[in-house]
């Protein structure tokens, strides 16, 4: 038997282009490209959809509409009295009905904002309602903007238990992020105002991050922060105790505007946005880019 001829080079096979190499792109060496993609792809979409800036809504993902909560409570009350844990479940459902007022308030406020922005004569879409894209207050705000006939943004996050985008996001403005910090960048970069409804750990994280950026003047713009539902917030966090302890200054409290009705919140937002971020059409020398603000 003839020996194998090892003098010939091994025939090379075609290998994928670097940007088509999934093993590379999904591995640690491709991380920087994934991060850049989560900056560049949203930027391209926002420009294509002519978005200039946003109003961001934060709040609990656990709230549901009044209609849905009332329906669930009604079904529980139809069950036989000897149903296990019935009274406890009814009590919990009654609490859900009570908290549904925040869902309806976010929906109403987003509707008012979007109807107002549709009257503005601007080259790009201004103050577009933006949320984290999921259920609860996020769904309510996207829903209100959708019902007003406007564009609405959802910055979703890919999680192991999968947060599903709600049905009211404009399809071309429905985003899915892997990196929390890139998602947060897009929340802060485009926002000219922030509305914070009652929520849990995630809401605290998002609210205090933006407040810290405003406090330390890391935002190259004025941002209006409206915190909705003062009774809830007074019960769960004592900001005045922080002033008394010297951990924040008294003037830091001026970063927050309080509101207890959608109409009150809308008046605060409109006044602030007109003062700080709206210019007369005659002063617009060229079409503004996204996130543009006054010097």
Secondary structure as UniProt FT lines:
FT   TURN            6..7
FT   HELIX           18..20
FT   HELIX           22..25
FT   HELIX           28..30
FT   HELIX           31..48
FT   TURN            49..50
FT   STRAND          54..58
FT   HELIX           66..77
FT   TURN            81..82
FT   TURN            84..85
FT   HELIX           86..117
FT   TURN            118..119
FT   STRAND          128..131
FT   HELIX           137..147
FT   TURN            148..149
FT   STRAND          152..157
FT   TURN            160..161
FT   TURN            167..168
FT   HELIX           171..173
FT   STRAND          174..177
FT   HELIX           180..190
FT   STRAND          191..196
FT   HELIX           201..215
FT   TURN            216..217
FT   STRAND          224..228
FT   HELIX           230..236
FT   HELIX           239..245
FT   HELIX           250..255
FT   STRAND          256..259
FT   HELIX           262..276
FT   HELIX           281..283
FT   TURN            290..291
//
